[in-house]
């Protein structure tokens, strides 16, 4: 990779002329790096603790669990649950409620960090409570 010796500040025109001397692959890499730099400067930066909490909040219920839970709810509505399926639905309901309780705990912690109410945080994040059936 060609190196540029800098003894003075370069203007954007001078940087562009230097970039013009790069090979196609080097130019592509350089442009990618410049775009990344620009994105970092533009993007709002969240503190690490908030970022980690938001990741946990947005995890949601695992797809397989959600799918089976929905199937059993539909069978319950249709009044076609077997005794085995009823026990499975109760177990899955407990599991879903535990996951939702953890999510609320993470939301509460984030609200505390931001010094706002849980309701305000949920409104800010456009999060709605679960619809119980």
Secondary structure, 3 states (H helix, E strand, C coil): CCCCCCCCCCCHHHHHHHHCCCCHHHHHHHHHHHHHHHHHHHCCCCCHHHHHHHHHHCCCCCHHHHHHHHHHHHHHHCCCCCHHHHHHHHHHHHHHHHHHHHHHHHHHHHHHHHCCCHHHHHHHCCCCCCCCC
